[in-house]
Amino acid sequence: MYLRFSAALILTCIMFSCAAVSVAAEDGTTGKSNNSVNILLITSGCCHDYDFQTKAMQLAMEKQGVEAVWTVVNDGGTGTKAEIDYYNDPKWADGFDVVIHNECFANTSSPDYIRRITEPHRAGANAVVIHCAMHTYRAAEVDDWRKFLGVTSRRHEHQSNYRVDVKKKNHPIMVGFPDGHITAKDELYVIEKVWPDTTVLATSESEKTGKDHPVFWVNQFGKARVFGTTYGHSNGTFQDDVFLRTLTRGTLWAAGVLSDSVSAK
């Protein structure tokens, strides 16, 4: 199922152009100044309320003054194994500023299929990866998807309200994030590996082992900028203004609207 529509607020022309950059402009880190962000959202699979999450993201961007044009691909059903027809077109990512992956297909393992997804990203299709995207293609023997994500994870711990400790306070995505923020009830993903081109932005501590695990990060995958978060299991998370603001900023950063003019160190 493919849907294309504008999630822009109905504003005057003057307000329209300002709205597109209002989130970025609050700390002087605006990148390109176009009138809209063209977003492809790939969503569906096991275990989550994807319709609710999709609407929450769209409304959050409107609330934060972002004009977004969305194409939503909700395909593959609710199981753990699927190959989405949309990826059969080698130009599936063309024309989009950023691709949001919010799918959950752990048992899909075909290397050829996975590389039909990762190669356009390697060539420059920017991306956001949310929650179960980290466990998508978990059964695969090849690491292409994991390198694209920037982290490797195969399991999660119990649901709880986790503290978020910011590691890169000056990164454009994290500016204004309240250090020590307590999440809505969500799962903590166990991160086995952080890949070399990944910068961890924030972590949460395991209540079982005391080990810190990345929960927000950025990755450089070929020519693509990737923003990732392991949070996003519950509807409560998609009602958390702090999470939604961070997800919006991460999307704008990946799309090149939020620049790197603020140091990430």
RODO-2510 file (C-alpha; in nm, 4 decimals, decimal comma):
residues 265
     n   res          X          Y          Z
     1     m     0,0000     0,0000     0,0000
     2     y     0,1617     0,3259    -0,1141
     3     l     0,0289     0,6626    -0,0006
     4     r     0,1583     1,0081    -0,0935
     5     f     0,0272     1,3220     0,0729
     6     s     0,1325     1,6518     0,2270
     7     a     0,1399     1,6829     0,6046
     8     a     0,1922     2,0599     0,5872
     9     l    -0,0055     2,2993     0,7999
    10     i    -0,2442     2,5315     0,6142
    11     l    -0,0605     2,8635     0,6441
    12     t    -0,0050     3,1804     0,4490
    13     c     0,2842     3,1835     0,2027
    14     i     0,5061     3,3797     0,4407
    15     m     0,4334     3,1498     0,7332
    16     f     0,4764     2,8491     0,5056
    17     s     0,8400     2,9273     0,4254
    18     c     0,9224     2,9974     0,7905
    19     a     0,7596     2,6784     0,9131
    20     a     0,9885     2,4586     0,7097
    21     v     1,2941     2,5556     0,9161
    22     s     1,1543     2,6557     1,2555
    23     v     1,2834     2,3507     1,4400
    24     a     1,6311     2,3939     1,2985
    25     a     1,6485     2,7701     1,3358
    26     e     1,6049     2,7712     1,7126
    27     d     1,9765     2,7012     1,7595
    28     g     2,1127     2,8494     1,4387
    29     t     2,1878     2,5163     1,2716
    30     t     1,9656     2,5393     0,9661
    31     g     2,1051     2,3682     0,6568
    32     k     1,9370     2,3906     0,3174
    33     s     1,6318     2,6164     0,3138
    34     n     1,3841     2,4388     0,0905
    35     n     1,0096     2,4576     0,1447
    36     s     0,9529     2,0926     0,2308
    37     v     1,1163     1,7645     0,3272
    38     n     1,0284     1,4741     0,0997
    39     i     1,0036     1,1649     0,3222
    40     l     0,9638     0,7982     0,2321
    41     l     0,8400     0,5897     0,5259
    42     i     0,8697     0,2108     0,5035
    43     t     0,6643     0,0530     0,7816
    44     s     0,4899    -0,2697     0,8925
    45     g     0,5780    -0,6120     1,0278
    46     c     0,5656    -0,7689     1,3681
    47     c     0,4835    -0,6418     1,7087
    48     h     0,3951    -0,2705     1,6946
    49     d     0,1132    -0,0265     1,6194
    50     y     0,2532     0,1124     1,2967
    51     d    -0,0542     0,3139     1,2012
    52     f    -0,0415     0,4963     1,5345
    53     q     0,3328     0,5546     1,5043
    54     t     0,3013     0,6882     1,1509
    55     k     0,0344     0,9390     1,2488
    56     a     0,2305     1,0412     1,5592
    57     m     0,5396     1,1223     1,3502
    58     q     0,3384     1,3210     1,0993
    59     l     0,1569     1,5217     1,3659
    60     a     0,4808     1,5836     1,5563
    61     m     0,6425     1,7360     1,2494
    62     e     0,3405     1,9576     1,1925
    63     k     0,3471     2,0638     1,5584
    64     q     0,7172     2,1474     1,5306
    65     g     0,6655     2,3531     1,2167
    66     v     0,8093     2,1148     0,9596
    67     e     0,6484     2,0983     0,6181
    68     a     0,6772     1,7354     0,5118
    69     v     0,5559     1,5496     0,2061
    70     w     0,5126     1,1842     0,2996
    71     t     0,5101     0,8685     0,0907
    72     v     0,4071     0,5767     0,3125
    73     v     0,4732     0,2160     0,2131
    74     n     0,2884    -0,0110     0,4570
    75     d     0,3374    -0,3571     0,3127
    76     g     0,4482    -0,7045     0,4161
    77     g     0,1857    -0,7905     0,6760
    78     t     0,2309    -0,8418     1,0498
    79     g     0,4647    -1,1408     1,0551
    80     t     0,8419    -1,1647     1,0933
    81     k     0,9266    -1,2526     0,7315
    82     a     0,8456    -1,0582     0,4163
    83     e     1,0034    -0,9212     0,1019
    84     i     0,8374    -0,5942     0,0015
    85     d     0,7676    -0,5472    -0,3687
    86     y     0,8525    -0,1772    -0,3463
    87     y     1,2226    -0,2618    -0,3191
    88     n     1,2207    -0,4433    -0,6546
    89     d     1,2643    -0,1111    -0,8343
    90     p     1,6396    -0,0289    -0,8270
    91     k     1,5437     0,3395    -0,8123
    92     w     1,3067     0,2942    -0,5160
    93     a     1,4800     0,5666    -0,3100
    94     d     1,5155     0,8262    -0,5868
    95     g     1,3690     1,1695    -0,5221
    96     f     1,3442     1,1470    -0,1435
    97     d     1,5373     1,3631     0,1028
    98     v     1,5261     1,0890     0,3653
    99     v     1,3956     0,7335     0,4069
   100     i     1,2522     0,6309     0,7453
   101     h     1,2756     0,2578     0,8153
   102     n     1,0220     0,1499     1,0765
   103     e     0,9730    -0,2106     0,9681
   104     c     1,0130    -0,5332     1,1668
   105     f     1,1020    -0,8482     0,9688
   106     a     1,3564    -1,0398     1,1749
   107     n     1,3458    -1,3621     0,9758
   108     t     1,3973    -1,2228     0,6267
   109     s     1,7496    -1,3253     0,5323
   110     s     1,8071    -1,3099     0,1547
   111     p     2,1382    -1,1307     0,0849
   112     d     2,0212    -1,0193    -0,2607
   113     y     1,7030    -0,8685    -0,1183
   114     i     1,8869    -0,6932     0,1650
   115     r     2,1410    -0,5457    -0,0753
   116     r     1,8607    -0,4082    -0,2940
   117     i     1,7823    -0,1972     0,0117
   118     t     2,1303    -0,1080     0,1345
   119     e     2,2944    -0,0205    -0,1972
   120     p     2,0784     0,2883    -0,2680
   121     h     2,1620     0,4032     0,0840
   122     r     2,5318     0,3464     0,0273
   123     a     2,4976     0,5588    -0,2869
   124     g     2,3493     0,8469    -0,0873
   125     a     1,9901     0,7824     0,0205
   126     n     1,9806     0,9330     0,3702
   127     a     1,7943     0,7422     0,6387
   128     v     1,6345     0,7213     0,9815
   129     v     1,6116     0,3797     1,1496
   130     i     1,3694     0,3215     1,4372
   131     h     1,3475     0,0486     1,7016
   132     c     1,2728    -0,2876     1,5352
   133     a     1,4624    -0,1847     1,2234
   134     m     1,7617    -0,2941     1,4343
   135     h     1,6220    -0,6493     1,4537
   136     t     1,5006    -0,6548     1,0953
   137     y     1,7020    -0,9061     0,8879
   138     r     1,8435    -1,0403     1,2160
   139     a     1,8533    -1,3903     1,0630
   140     a     2,0777    -1,2772     0,7771
   141     e     2,4353    -1,3989     0,7682
   142     v     2,5573    -1,0923     0,5780
   143     d     2,6324    -0,7703     0,7681
   144     d     2,5243    -0,5181     0,5028
   145     w     2,2118    -0,4074     0,6912
   146     r     2,3970    -0,3885     1,0251
   147     k     2,6688    -0,1709     0,8742
   148     f     2,3962     0,0525     0,7349
   149     l     2,2257     0,0783     1,0751
   150     g     2,5542     0,1550     1,2507
   151     v     2,4869    -0,0935     1,5325
   152     t     2,4297    -0,4657     1,5736
   153     s     2,1515    -0,5905     1,8016
   154     r     1,9775    -0,9269     1,8213
   155     r     1,7764    -0,9034     2,1431
   156     h     1,6204    -0,6639     2,3894
   157     e     1,5677    -0,6476     2,7637
   158     h     1,2412    -0,5914     2,9510
   159     q     1,0204    -0,2852     2,9194
   160     s     1,0865    -0,0103     3,1706
   161     n     1,1208     0,3662     3,2076
   162     y     1,4856     0,4207     3,1189
   163     r     1,7061     0,7211     3,1897
   164     v     1,8717     0,8724     2,8817
   165     d     2,2266     0,9994     2,9307
   166     v     2,3393     1,2387     2,6578
   167     k     2,6955     1,1831     2,5331
   168     k     2,7089     1,4501     2,2610
   169     k     2,5261     1,7480     2,4066
   170     n     2,6360     1,9835     2,1285
   171     h     2,5350     1,7636     1,8375
   172     p     2,2581     1,9422     1,6418
   173     i     2,0169     1,6564     1,7034
   174     m     2,0682     1,6618     2,0804
   175     v     2,0722     2,0372     2,1424
   176     g     1,8034     2,1053     2,4016
   177     f     1,7579     1,7389     2,4958
   178     p     1,7025     1,7176     2,8741
   179     d     1,9925     1,5048     3,0012
   180     g     1,8571     1,2380     3,2341
   181     h     1,5180     1,2324     3,0635
   182     i     1,3108     0,9311     3,1673
   183     t     1,1488     0,7515     2,8760
   184     a     0,7956     0,6285     2,8431
   185     k     0,7846     0,2541     2,9039
   186     d     0,9960     0,1003     2,6301
   187     e     1,2398    -0,1803     2,5526
   188     l     1,6156    -0,1452     2,5936
   189     y     1,7935    -0,3038     2,2989
   190     v     2,1183    -0,4857     2,3723
   191     i     2,3829    -0,3442     2,1376
   192     e     2,6468    -0,6046     2,0584
   193     k     2,8571    -0,3860     1,8313
   194     v     2,8923    -0,0212     1,7363
   195     w     3,0291     0,0007     1,3824
   196     p     3,3337     0,2250     1,3133
   197     d     3,1521     0,5127     1,1392
   198     t     2,8915     0,5470     1,4146
   199     t     2,8840     0,8293     1,6703
   200     v     2,6822     0,7516     1,9833
   201     l     2,4678     1,0477     2,0902
   202     a     2,3019     0,9031     2,4020
   203     t     2,2862     0,5824     2,6054
   204     s     2,0655     0,4098     2,8606
   205     e     2,1774     0,1721     3,1346
   206     s     2,0635    -0,1883     3,1564
   207     e     1,8719    -0,2588     3,4756
   208     k     2,0042    -0,6158     3,4589
   209     t     2,3739    -0,5730     3,3886
   210     g     2,4495    -0,2046     3,4513
   211     k     2,5944    -0,1791     3,1004
   212     d     2,5275     0,1291     2,8890
   213     h     2,3707     0,0740     2,5473
   214     p     2,3396     0,3316     2,2675
   215     v     1,9832     0,4564     2,2216
   216     f     2,0450     0,7506     1,9839
   217     w     2,3299     0,7687     1,7304
   218     v     2,4356     0,8808     1,3834
   219     n     2,6177     0,6781     1,1209
   220     q     2,7909     0,7525     0,7918
   221     f     2,7116     0,4717     0,5480
   222     g     2,8831     0,5384     0,2180
   223     k     2,7396     0,8724     0,1064
   224     a     2,4341     0,8478     0,3328
   225     r     2,3700     1,0113     0,6678
   226     v     2,1842     0,7789     0,9047
   227     f     2,0129     0,8673     1,2346
   228     g     1,9062     0,5824     1,4592
   229     t     1,7186     0,5133     1,7805
   230     t     1,6375     0,1838     1,9493
   231     y     1,3398     0,3370     2,1288
   232     g     0,9972     0,3258     1,9692
   233     h     0,8249     0,0096     2,0926
   234     s     0,5282     0,1557     2,2751
   235     n     0,2567     0,4014     2,1816
   236     g     0,3639     0,5878     2,4946
   237     t     0,7023     0,6577     2,3366
   238     f     0,5260     0,8056     2,0340
   239     q     0,3355     1,0341     2,2715
   240     d     0,6534     1,1563     2,4430
   241     d     0,7293     1,5098     2,3247
   242     v     1,1027     1,4708     2,3981
   243     f     1,1282     1,1570     2,1866
   244     l     0,9216     1,3066     1,9043
   245     r     1,1274     1,6259     1,9027
   246     t     1,4493     1,4222     1,8854
   247     l     1,3092     1,2032     1,6088
   248     t     1,2099     1,5139     1,4133
   249     r     1,5536     1,6712     1,4565
   250     g     1,7198     1,3446     1,3615
   251     t     1,5083     1,3271     1,0467
   252     l     1,5979     1,6850     0,9546
   253     w     1,9670     1,6173     1,0210
   254     a     1,9633     1,3068     0,8035
   255     a     1,7810     1,4992     0,5289
   256     g     2,0446     1,7726     0,5388
   257     v     1,8091     2,0407     0,6721
   258     l     1,9742     2,0464     1,0142
   259     s     2,3413     2,1144     0,9527
   260     d     2,6559     2,0092     1,1369
   261     s     2,7556     2,3679     1,2125
   262     v     2,7311     2,2900     1,5841
   263     s     3,0231     2,0717     1,6895
   264     a     2,9459     1,7080     1,7650
   265     k     3,2389     1,6889     2,0082
***
